[in-house]
Amino acid sequence: MSKKNTKYIFVTGGVTSSLGKGIVSASLGLLLKSRGFNVTIQKLDPYINIDPGTLNPYEHGECYVTEDGAETDLDLGHYERYLDAPTSQNNNVTTGKIYQTVIEKERKGDFLGKTVQVIPHITNEIKRRIKMLSKQNYDIIITEIGGTVGDIESLPYIETVRQLKWELGEKNSMVIHLTLLPYLASSGELKTKPSQHSVRQLMESGIMADVLVCRTEHNIPKDQRAKLAQFCNVSLDNVIECKDLETIYEVPMYLQKQNFDDVVLKELDLKNDKEADLKDWKTFLKKFKNPKRTVEIALVGKYISLQDSYISIAEAFKHAGASLETEVKVRWVYSGDITAENIKETLGGVDGILIAPGFGDRGIEGKVLTAQYARENKVPMLGICLGMQIMTIEFARNVLGHSKANSMEFDTSTPDPVISIMEEQKNVVDKGGTMRLGAWKCSLKNGSKLYDIYGAKNISERHRHRYEFNSDYLQEFEKNGFLATGINPETGLVEALELPDHPFYVGVQYHPEYKSTVATPHPLFRAFVKACEKK
């Protein structure tokens, strides 16, 4: 244990997955932070992938990248957006990472000839990862366990929590169990039985839930609440209702009304008289729910049918929009459906266009057409990562006259590889964790649009890509008016391009959406939404 006697909160889920453990954990973190506690949140993911970097977004939603370059679960995005504080690779642990570490130790002979087993070796490694964050002197560490109680893959995590609760001693840890109360329309009632079974399953693993958070479409009647308390061994005050709300940003207040933070502090024996100060949060919500203007922005991407694939971008629009008292309506457009014949109809009437990041060659030509449409029709456009590369390809083809210009990602034999692979990436065979990842410096040109937007010369933004702007073409681009206004000071690589004679035509190689939070909306998204308002 650390000098500070860190307290631990474990959040488990039951009945079904995707109940919103991440939102509940982030909301609790916000409430505790606003009362003066130093809080962080980590996610334990039961899948065997080392990280979600190689997962198709349809499988798992967006892959979120931390400052230190870890490819992590999208819940870490929620943690950062709510807590307004960066997370790190220690905040996301997967079964793949756990087993990889244990097997590497075994190969080195670290276990002195012992038989390596789930208990104690795997559970000890999970414990080590959970406690690693306590070295940073946090008062409270919230640990969210992915999946559902009863899943085979979650068992080692649940067993680790059982051991830790015992080792940490009374009042130093607690378990919050998030569960679903299904509503049966035919009988017009909420059913508590699935939650009872879920809590019982947790008890069979040796863990008693201290607080029950119930996801529900309807208010929980008093007698149902009492029933849950009785059957699940929790006091009545510790049965918390978490109803479906208009926006996830209402959840902290909804939980606060039920004294969720007080209940938790009491369980952990933490004294605190400070009221949760959510003034700024409430201001954000008020502006978000009462916009004065509306803009419609087309988000053009290839994973449109699962909107969680672009969750950080969608949330960044909400933060920027609320700060400008503008509602941002997103028109989700699948780039594979865009043709020269239907583009006017598909993108007609939008106030702005964002070309989303992505990998692979599906839907690329639709994105190139989109960039051309925005450039020629003076529609404000922001290209992120692959989006910037698409703008580069389009400009090379239609302005510079390199009709076969392309990225080496899509066509290795292109005569004009305006986007090429970095030297150090050429011999990389492994796909996971080998890209340019995490925070990199960028210096902005004086007098550029980006310089005005950031109000600074030197910035740092997060990356996740393998291909880069090919600097052999830089002079030609600049001569024809597409300017490189952001350069990495160490490598000389192009980080951003913009057209000065356009209301807003900016492409960035980095991912600004990862750094947008409720408290600090990202300046680039703000500027983009503002430009869309003008249109």
Backbone torsions as a table, in degrees:
resi	resn	phi	psi	omega
1	MET	NA	153.3	-178.6
2	SER	-82.5	172.0	179.5
3	LYS	-55.2	-30.7	-166.8
4	LYS	-88.0	-4.9	-172.4
5	ASN	55.0	68.4	179.4
6	THR	-64.1	138.7	176.4
7	LYS	-99.7	147.2	-175.7
8	TYR	-119.8	134.4	174.7
9	ILE	-119.1	125.8	178.1
10	PHE	-107.8	130.0	-179.1
11	VAL	-111.9	116.5	179.0
12	THR	-113.5	165.2	-179.5
13	GLY	-130.7	152.1	179.2
14	GLY	-141.1	169.1	178.3
15	VAL	76.3	-62.9	174.1
16	THR	-141.9	164.3	174.5
17	SER	-85.0	178.7	178.7
18	SER	56.9	38.4	177.6
19	LEU	-86.4	-12.2	-178.8
20	GLY	102.9	34.2	176.0
21	LYS	-59.2	-37.1	-178.8
22	GLY	-63.6	-41.7	-179.5
23	ILE	-69.6	-41.2	179.0
24	VAL	-64.8	-43.3	179.2
25	SER	-62.8	-44.6	-179.1
26	ALA	-65.5	-39.0	179.5
27	SER	-65.3	-42.5	177.9
28	LEU	-64.0	-42.8	178.1
29	GLY	-57.5	-43.6	179.3
30	LEU	-62.5	-45.3	-179.1
31	LEU	-61.5	-43.6	-178.2
32	LEU	-70.8	-38.1	178.7
33	LYS	-64.4	-40.9	-177.5
34	SER	-71.0	-8.6	174.0
35	ARG	-100.4	10.3	172.5
36	GLY	98.8	3.6	179.3
37	PHE	-87.9	147.9	175.5
38	ASN	-89.7	110.4	-168.7
39	VAL	-123.8	144.2	166.4
40	THR	-136.9	163.9	-178.1
41	ILE	-129.4	137.9	174.6
42	GLN	-126.6	158.4	-178.6
43	LYS	-120.9	129.3	173.4
44	LEU	-104.1	116.5	-177.2
45	ASP	-104.1	126.0	-173.4
46	PRO	-79.1	0.6	-177.6
47	TYR	-80.4	162.6	-171.9
48	ILE	-90.9	-7.7	171.1
49	ASN	-59.0	146.2	178.4
50	ILE	-65.4	-40.3	175.2
51	ASP	-155.7	171.5	-177.9
52	PRO	-78.6	7.1	-175.8
53	GLY	-57.3	-33.6	-178.1
54	THR	-98.6	3.4	-178.1
55	LEU	-82.8	139.4	172.8
56	ASN	-63.4	132.5	179.3
57	PRO	-54.1	-26.4	177.4
58	TYR	-65.1	-25.6	-178.7
59	GLU	-75.7	-41.5	-164.1
60	HIS	-139.7	8.9	-175.5
61	GLY	75.1	-163.2	-176.2
62	GLU	-64.0	149.7	169.5
63	CYS	-97.6	120.3	-175.5
64	TYR	-96.0	141.2	-177.8
65	VAL	-114.9	132.1	-179.8
66	THR	-89.2	169.9	178.8
67	GLU	-55.7	-40.2	-176.6
68	ASP	-86.6	14.1	169.0
69	GLY	85.2	19.5	176.6
70	ALA	-87.3	135.8	173.0
71	GLU	-88.4	120.0	-169.0
72	THR	-133.1	178.2	178.3
73	ASP	-67.5	149.7	-178.1
74	LEU	-65.0	-18.9	177.4
75	ASP	-61.2	-28.7	178.3
76	LEU	-64.1	-27.8	173.8
77	GLY	-62.8	-44.5	177.2
78	HIS	-60.9	-44.2	-178.6
79	TYR	-57.8	-45.1	-178.0
80	GLU	-69.0	-38.6	-177.8
81	ARG	-67.0	-33.9	-179.4
82	TYR	-83.7	-43.4	-174.9
83	LEU	-86.0	-13.1	-177.9
84	ASP	54.0	41.6	179.6
85	ALA	-145.6	142.3	-177.1
86	PRO	-72.6	148.8	172.1
87	THR	-102.6	178.4	-179.4
88	SER	-140.0	-177.9	-179.7
89	GLN	-61.6	-23.1	178.6
90	ASN	-72.7	-11.7	-178.3
91	ASN	-87.1	-4.2	177.3
92	ASN	-135.3	119.0	-179.0
93	VAL	-122.0	135.0	177.0
94	THR	-117.1	160.1	175.7
95	THR	-58.1	-37.4	178.3
96	GLY	-56.7	-46.1	-180.0
97	LYS	-63.6	-41.7	-178.2
98	ILE	-60.7	-52.3	-177.6
99	TYR	-66.2	-38.0	178.7
100	GLN	-58.0	-46.0	-179.3
101	THR	-63.9	-45.9	-177.1
102	VAL	-65.0	-41.4	-179.0
103	ILE	-67.4	-39.4	177.2
104	GLU	-61.4	-40.8	178.2
105	LYS	-63.6	-41.3	-179.2
106	GLU	-62.9	-40.8	-179.1
107	ARG	-64.9	-31.1	-179.8
108	LYS	-81.3	-8.4	-179.0
109	GLY	85.1	17.0	-177.3
110	ASP	-64.5	-21.4	-176.3
111	PHE	-94.2	11.8	174.0
112	LEU	50.2	46.1	174.4
113	GLY	78.8	3.0	179.3
114	LYS	-70.6	155.6	171.1
115	THR	-73.2	124.2	-177.7
116	VAL	-84.7	125.2	-174.6
117	GLN	-133.4	166.9	179.0
118	VAL	-59.5	-46.6	172.8
119	ILE	-113.6	121.8	12.5
120	PRO	-98.3	-11.2	-164.8
121	HIS	-68.5	-47.0	-179.9
122	ILE	-68.4	-45.7	-178.6
123	THR	-65.1	-34.0	176.9
124	ASN	-64.6	-39.0	179.6
125	GLU	-67.8	-38.5	177.0
126	ILE	-62.6	-44.0	178.8
127	LYS	-58.8	-44.7	-179.8
128	ARG	-58.6	-41.9	-178.9
129	ARG	-68.3	-38.2	-179.7
130	ILE	-66.0	-41.2	-174.9
131	LYS	-81.0	-15.7	-176.8
132	MET	-53.6	-38.1	-177.0
133	LEU	-69.1	-22.9	-176.1
134	SER	-67.4	-17.9	178.0
135	LYS	-64.4	-20.3	-178.4
136	GLN	-89.9	17.0	173.5
137	ASN	62.1	42.9	174.3
138	TYR	-81.1	146.8	173.1
139	ASP	-74.4	-42.1	-174.0
140	ILE	-136.3	132.6	173.5
141	ILE	-115.8	121.1	177.2
142	ILE	-96.9	124.8	-179.4
143	THR	-116.4	116.1	179.4
144	GLU	-95.3	127.0	179.8
145	ILE	-100.9	117.6	-176.5
146	GLY	-66.6	165.1	178.4
147	GLY	77.9	-162.4	-172.9
148	THR	-127.7	143.1	176.3
149	VAL	-56.9	130.8	-177.1
150	GLY	106.9	-19.5	175.0
151	ASP	-65.9	137.8	178.1
152	ILE	-57.3	-43.2	-174.8
153	GLU	-69.1	-19.8	-179.4
154	SER	-85.2	-13.2	-173.0
155	LEU	-53.7	-46.4	-180.0
156	PRO	-60.7	-32.9	179.4
157	TYR	-69.5	-44.5	180.0
158	ILE	-62.4	-42.2	177.9
159	GLU	-63.0	-37.9	178.4
160	THR	-63.8	-41.3	178.8
161	VAL	-61.9	-41.7	178.5
162	ARG	-58.1	-47.0	-179.2
163	GLN	-64.3	-43.7	-177.2
164	LEU	-64.0	-41.9	-179.9
165	LYS	-56.9	-39.5	-179.1
166	TRP	-70.6	-44.8	-176.1
167	GLU	-70.5	-37.2	-175.1
168	LEU	-74.0	-21.2	178.9
169	GLY	86.4	166.8	-175.6
170	GLU	-61.2	146.6	175.7
171	LYS	66.3	6.8	178.1
172	ASN	-101.9	-9.8	177.0
173	SER	-151.0	162.7	177.9
174	MET	-154.3	162.2	179.4
175	VAL	-120.9	127.6	173.5
176	ILE	-107.0	124.4	-179.3
177	HIS	-108.3	121.2	-179.3
178	LEU	-98.8	128.4	-173.3
179	THR	-141.8	168.3	-176.3
180	LEU	-108.5	134.9	170.2
181	LEU	-106.5	97.9	-178.1
182	PRO	-68.9	148.3	179.1
183	TYR	-106.7	123.4	177.7
184	LEU	-96.9	109.9	-175.8
185	ALA	-62.9	-36.8	-176.0
186	SER	-61.3	-39.3	179.6
187	SER	-101.3	-5.8	177.0
188	GLY	65.3	37.4	-179.5
189	GLU	-143.7	156.6	173.6
190	LEU	-83.1	141.6	-179.2
191	LYS	-108.5	129.3	-177.4
192	THR	-96.7	-10.3	-173.4
193	LYS	-57.7	-47.0	179.5
194	PRO	-56.4	-37.5	179.4
195	SER	-67.6	-39.6	177.5
196	GLN	-60.1	-45.5	179.9
197	HIS	-62.5	-40.1	-178.5
198	SER	-63.6	-44.4	179.4
199	VAL	-65.7	-38.7	178.1
200	ARG	-62.3	-40.4	179.4
201	GLN	-62.8	-38.0	176.8
202	LEU	-64.1	-40.9	179.4
203	MET	-65.5	-34.3	177.6
204	GLU	-63.3	-26.0	177.4
205	SER	-87.0	3.3	176.8
206	GLY	89.7	17.0	-178.8
207	ILE	-121.7	130.7	174.0
208	MET	-99.5	129.5	175.2
209	ALA	-72.6	136.8	178.2
210	ASP	-92.2	-30.9	179.6
211	VAL	-136.9	140.9	177.5
212	LEU	-112.7	121.4	174.2
213	VAL	-107.8	120.1	-172.8
214	CYS	-107.0	115.4	173.7
215	ARG	-76.4	131.6	-174.9
216	THR	-155.3	154.6	176.3
217	GLU	-89.0	-17.4	-175.7
218	HIS	-130.7	159.9	175.7
219	ASN	-62.2	144.8	-179.7
220	ILE	-87.4	119.7	178.0
221	PRO	-61.7	153.8	-176.2
222	LYS	-55.6	-43.0	-176.4
223	ASP	-67.1	-33.5	177.6
224	GLN	-67.0	-38.6	179.2
225	ARG	-62.5	-45.4	-179.6
226	ALA	-63.0	-39.3	179.5
227	LYS	-62.1	-45.6	178.8
228	LEU	-60.7	-45.0	-179.3
229	ALA	-59.1	-44.9	-176.8
230	GLN	-65.6	-47.5	-176.0
231	PHE	-76.3	-24.1	-173.6
232	CYS	-106.1	8.8	176.4
233	ASN	59.4	37.6	173.7
234	VAL	-125.0	154.3	179.9
235	SER	-74.7	158.5	-174.4
236	LEU	-56.2	-41.0	179.9
237	ASP	-63.4	-22.3	-175.8
238	ASN	-91.4	7.2	171.7
239	VAL	-97.3	108.5	-173.5
240	ILE	-107.3	134.2	179.7
241	GLU	-92.1	134.2	176.6
242	CYS	-128.5	91.3	-173.3
243	LYS	-82.3	156.3	173.6
244	ASP	-63.5	125.6	-177.8
245	LEU	-118.4	168.4	-177.0
246	GLU	-61.8	-39.7	-179.2
247	THR	-141.6	149.2	179.8
248	ILE	-62.5	-19.8	-177.5
249	TYR	-76.9	-6.2	175.6
250	GLU	-87.2	-15.0	-173.2
251	VAL	-58.4	-45.3	-178.8
252	PRO	-55.7	-43.0	-179.2
253	MET	-67.9	-38.2	-178.7
254	TYR	-63.7	-40.4	179.5
255	LEU	-73.4	-35.3	-179.3
256	GLN	-64.1	-37.3	179.2
257	LYS	-58.5	-27.3	179.8
258	GLN	-96.7	16.2	178.3
259	ASN	58.9	34.8	-178.6
260	PHE	-56.4	-44.6	-178.7
261	ASP	-65.5	-38.9	177.7
262	ASP	-63.4	-42.9	179.5
263	VAL	-58.0	-45.5	-178.2
264	VAL	-65.5	-44.7	-179.0
265	LEU	-63.7	-36.4	178.5
266	LYS	-65.3	-43.3	179.5
267	GLU	-61.8	-33.0	-177.2
268	LEU	-95.1	3.2	179.1
269	ASP	57.3	44.5	178.0
270	LEU	-108.2	125.1	179.4
271	LYS	-90.4	134.5	178.1
272	ASN	-162.1	121.7	-178.8
273	ASP	-96.2	-7.4	-175.4
274	LYS	-71.5	130.6	175.9
275	GLU	-73.6	146.3	175.3
276	ALA	-65.0	122.8	-178.7
277	ASP	-96.5	99.1	-178.0
278	LEU	-112.6	28.1	-176.1
279	LYS	-56.8	-50.4	-177.7
280	ASP	-64.6	-37.4	179.7
281	TRP	-63.5	-41.9	-179.4
282	LYS	-68.1	-36.0	177.0
283	THR	-62.1	-46.2	178.2
284	PHE	-56.8	-47.5	-177.4
285	LEU	-62.0	-41.8	-178.3
286	LYS	-61.9	-45.6	179.2
287	LYS	-66.5	-39.3	-178.3
288	PHE	-63.3	-37.5	-176.0
289	LYS	-88.9	-13.5	-179.7
290	ASN	-127.5	63.9	-177.5
291	PRO	-70.8	153.0	178.6
292	LYS	-95.6	-22.0	-178.3
293	ARG	-136.5	166.5	175.8
294	THR	-134.5	136.4	170.5
295	VAL	-125.2	151.6	176.1
296	GLU	-115.2	124.5	-178.8
297	ILE	-118.4	130.3	176.8
298	ALA	-84.1	124.8	173.4
299	LEU	-100.7	110.4	-175.1
300	VAL	-101.3	115.8	-177.1
301	GLY	-154.0	-177.9	-177.9
302	LYS	-108.7	-6.6	-179.9
303	TYR	-112.7	36.3	-170.3
304	ILE	-62.7	-32.2	-173.6
305	SER	-70.8	-11.8	169.3
306	LEU	-122.1	100.5	-172.7
307	GLN	-67.0	-18.0	174.7
308	ASP	-63.3	-16.4	178.5
309	SER	-64.4	-24.0	-178.0
310	TYR	-124.0	35.5	-170.6
311	ILE	-63.1	-38.4	-178.7
312	SER	-66.1	-35.2	178.4
313	ILE	-68.6	-44.8	179.7
314	ALA	-60.3	-40.8	-179.7
315	GLU	-71.6	-37.1	178.7
316	ALA	-61.5	-35.8	175.9
317	PHE	-63.4	-40.2	179.7
318	LYS	-64.5	-44.5	-179.1
319	HIS	-62.9	-48.0	-178.1
320	ALA	-66.0	-44.4	-179.4
321	GLY	-58.8	-47.9	-178.5
322	ALA	-61.8	-39.7	-178.3
323	SER	-65.4	-23.5	178.7
324	LEU	-103.4	6.7	-176.5
325	GLU	55.0	41.6	-178.5
326	THR	-125.7	132.8	175.5
327	GLU	-84.9	127.5	177.3
328	VAL	-100.7	110.3	175.5
329	LYS	-91.5	128.7	-179.0
330	VAL	-98.5	125.8	172.1
331	ARG	-97.5	110.8	-176.4
332	TRP	-81.4	119.1	-175.8
333	VAL	-122.9	122.5	177.1
334	TYR	-79.4	118.7	-173.1
335	SER	-63.6	-25.8	179.9
336	GLY	-66.6	-17.7	-179.1
337	ASP	-91.5	-8.8	-174.4
338	ILE	-82.6	128.5	175.7
339	THR	-129.1	166.9	178.5
340	ALA	-59.9	-30.1	-177.0
341	GLU	-75.2	-38.0	-172.6
342	ASN	-103.8	2.3	-171.3
343	ILE	-63.0	-38.2	-179.1
344	LYS	-62.6	-41.7	-178.8
345	GLU	-70.4	-41.0	-176.8
346	THR	-68.0	-39.8	-175.0
347	LEU	-107.7	2.9	-178.6
348	GLY	-60.0	137.5	173.8
349	GLY	84.3	-5.3	179.5
350	VAL	-79.3	151.9	-179.1
351	ASP	-90.1	-13.5	-179.0
352	GLY	-168.3	163.1	-179.1
353	ILE	-134.5	136.2	173.1
354	LEU	-119.1	124.6	173.8
355	ILE	-94.4	120.1	-170.1
356	ALA	-81.1	159.5	174.5
357	PRO	-68.8	168.1	178.4
358	GLY	168.3	178.3	179.7
359	PHE	-133.8	156.5	174.8
360	GLY	87.2	164.9	-170.4
361	ASP	-94.2	2.1	-179.0
362	ARG	-71.6	132.7	175.5
363	GLY	76.0	10.8	-175.0
364	ILE	-69.9	-43.9	-176.9
365	GLU	-62.8	-33.3	176.0
366	GLY	-62.9	-35.6	178.5
367	LYS	-71.2	-37.4	178.7
368	VAL	-63.0	-43.2	176.8
369	LEU	-61.0	-37.9	179.7
370	THR	-62.9	-44.9	-179.8
371	ALA	-62.2	-40.8	178.8
372	GLN	-63.5	-44.1	-179.4
373	TYR	-59.9	-45.5	-178.0
374	ALA	-68.3	-39.7	-179.0
375	ARG	-67.2	-46.6	-175.5
376	GLU	-75.2	-30.5	-177.8
377	ASN	-98.4	9.1	177.3
378	LYS	56.8	36.8	175.9
379	VAL	-87.9	128.1	179.1
380	PRO	-53.0	132.3	-179.0
381	MET	-140.3	139.8	174.4
382	LEU	-122.1	125.9	176.5
383	GLY	-111.0	127.1	-178.2
384	ILE	-111.7	124.3	176.4
385	CYS	57.4	-105.4	176.1
386	LEU	-57.1	-31.8	178.3
387	GLY	-57.6	-42.8	177.9
388	MET	-66.1	-39.6	-179.1
389	GLN	-64.7	-36.6	177.7
390	ILE	-64.2	-42.4	178.7
391	MET	-61.4	-36.8	178.5
392	THR	-64.7	-47.4	-179.5
393	ILE	-61.3	-45.4	-177.6
394	GLU	-61.9	-44.2	-177.8
395	PHE	-65.4	-42.4	-179.8
396	ALA	-61.3	-40.8	-177.8
397	ARG	-73.1	-49.7	-167.8
398	ASN	-95.4	-17.3	178.7
399	VAL	-110.0	-44.7	-177.2
400	LEU	-85.0	-11.9	176.4
401	GLY	81.3	13.9	175.3
402	HIS	-88.5	83.0	-168.2
403	SER	-61.9	-20.8	-179.0
404	LYS	-107.2	15.1	-180.0
405	ALA	-58.2	143.6	-179.1
406	ASN	-162.0	179.4	172.2
407	SER	-97.0	144.2	178.4
408	MET	-64.7	-15.3	176.1
409	GLU	-65.3	-33.6	-175.1
410	PHE	-103.1	-25.3	-177.8
411	ASP	-150.1	102.4	-175.4
412	THR	-71.1	-18.8	-176.9
413	SER	-102.8	13.9	-179.8
414	THR	-59.6	137.0	178.1
415	PRO	-70.6	-21.6	-179.7
416	ASP	-126.3	82.5	-178.9
417	PRO	-79.5	79.2	-177.0
418	VAL	-67.6	-21.8	171.2
419	ILE	-118.7	121.7	-177.0
420	SER	-129.4	169.1	-177.4
421	ILE	-83.8	143.3	179.4
422	MET	-66.6	146.9	-179.5
423	GLU	-49.9	-49.6	-175.1
424	GLU	-69.3	-9.7	-179.4
425	GLN	-94.7	-11.9	-170.3
426	LYS	-60.9	-35.0	-176.0
427	ASN	-102.5	10.8	-179.1
428	VAL	-73.2	126.4	179.4
429	VAL	-100.6	-42.4	-179.8
430	ASP	-68.5	139.4	-179.5
431	LYS	-90.2	-31.0	-171.9
432	GLY	-80.7	131.1	171.7
433	GLY	64.1	19.8	-175.6
434	THR	-109.0	5.4	-178.0
435	MET	-85.2	-178.3	169.8
436	ARG	-77.7	111.2	-171.1
437	LEU	-125.7	151.5	173.2
438	GLY	83.2	-166.5	-172.3
439	ALA	-77.6	129.8	175.7
440	TRP	-131.1	149.9	-179.6
441	LYS	-77.5	153.7	176.4
442	CYS	-146.0	131.1	175.1
443	SER	-106.6	132.7	-173.9
444	LEU	-98.4	145.8	-178.2
445	LYS	-78.4	134.6	175.3
446	ASN	-54.6	139.3	176.0
447	GLY	81.8	-4.0	179.1
448	SER	-81.8	162.5	177.2
449	LYS	-59.7	-43.1	-178.1
450	LEU	-64.1	-37.9	178.0
451	TYR	-59.9	-43.4	178.2
452	ASP	-64.8	-40.3	-177.2
453	ILE	-64.0	-47.1	-176.8
454	TYR	-82.4	-24.3	-177.3
455	GLY	65.4	27.8	-178.7
456	ALA	-155.8	156.8	179.1
457	LYS	-87.5	-41.6	-175.9
458	ASN	-110.0	124.1	179.9
459	ILE	-127.8	170.5	175.9
460	SER	-135.2	129.9	-179.5
461	GLU	-137.5	160.3	-175.9
462	ARG	-90.6	145.4	-175.2
463	HIS	-121.1	158.7	170.1
464	ARG	-161.6	82.5	-178.5
465	HIS	-162.7	167.3	-176.2
466	ARG	-118.2	-27.2	-175.9
467	TYR	-103.8	152.5	-174.5
468	GLU	-132.5	162.0	171.4
469	PHE	-62.3	132.7	-178.8
470	ASN	-84.0	108.4	-172.6
471	SER	-65.4	-13.4	175.8
472	ASP	-59.8	-24.7	-176.7
473	TYR	-98.1	0.4	-171.0
474	LEU	-58.4	-47.2	-178.3
475	GLN	-58.0	-44.0	-178.2
476	GLU	-63.2	-41.4	178.5
477	PHE	-62.2	-48.6	-175.2
478	GLU	-66.6	-37.5	179.2
479	LYS	-61.3	-31.9	-178.4
480	ASN	-97.3	11.6	169.5
481	GLY	94.4	2.6	174.6
482	PHE	-100.4	103.9	-166.6
483	LEU	-97.2	139.3	173.9
484	ALA	-85.0	105.3	-174.5
485	THR	-105.7	-1.7	174.9
486	GLY	-132.6	124.8	-177.6
487	ILE	-129.8	139.7	174.2
488	ASN	-74.4	120.8	-173.0
489	PRO	-64.8	-26.1	-176.8
490	GLU	-87.2	-39.2	-173.3
491	THR	-103.8	-15.8	-176.7
492	GLY	75.7	5.9	-179.5
493	LEU	-72.7	146.1	179.8
494	VAL	-75.5	127.5	-178.7
495	GLU	-105.6	-24.0	-175.5
496	ALA	-155.1	145.2	177.7
497	LEU	-129.9	146.3	175.4
498	GLU	-149.4	152.5	176.0
499	LEU	-101.2	114.3	-178.2
500	PRO	-66.1	-32.7	-175.5
501	ASP	-93.1	43.2	-179.4
502	HIS	-142.6	144.0	-179.3
503	PRO	-53.0	-40.6	177.7
504	PHE	-169.1	104.0	180.0
505	TYR	-138.3	87.6	-171.2
506	VAL	-125.4	130.4	174.7
507	GLY	-119.4	132.3	178.8
508	VAL	-124.4	139.6	-178.1
509	GLN	-78.2	-18.0	-178.0
510	TYR	-94.7	-179.9	-177.3
511	HIS	-113.8	88.0	-178.2
512	PRO	-64.2	-26.5	-175.1
513	GLU	-60.3	-27.3	-177.3
514	TYR	-66.1	-23.5	-174.8
515	LYS	-101.2	2.1	-179.2
516	SER	-81.1	131.4	176.2
517	THR	-131.1	170.6	179.0
518	VAL	-59.8	-44.0	-176.7
519	ALA	-73.4	-33.4	-178.8
520	THR	-132.0	84.1	176.7
521	PRO	-58.2	146.6	-175.9
522	HIS	-73.1	132.0	-176.4
523	PRO	-59.5	-33.2	-178.6
524	LEU	-68.4	-39.6	176.9
525	PHE	-68.1	-38.2	177.4
526	ARG	-60.5	-47.0	-177.9
527	ALA	-64.7	-38.3	-179.8
528	PHE	-65.9	-45.9	179.4
529	VAL	-62.9	-39.9	177.6
530	LYS	-59.8	-43.5	179.6
531	ALA	-64.5	-35.7	178.3
532	CYS	-67.8	-35.8	177.1
533	GLU	-60.6	-43.3	-178.0
534	LYS	-62.0	-36.4	-178.5
535	LYS	-62.5	NA	NA
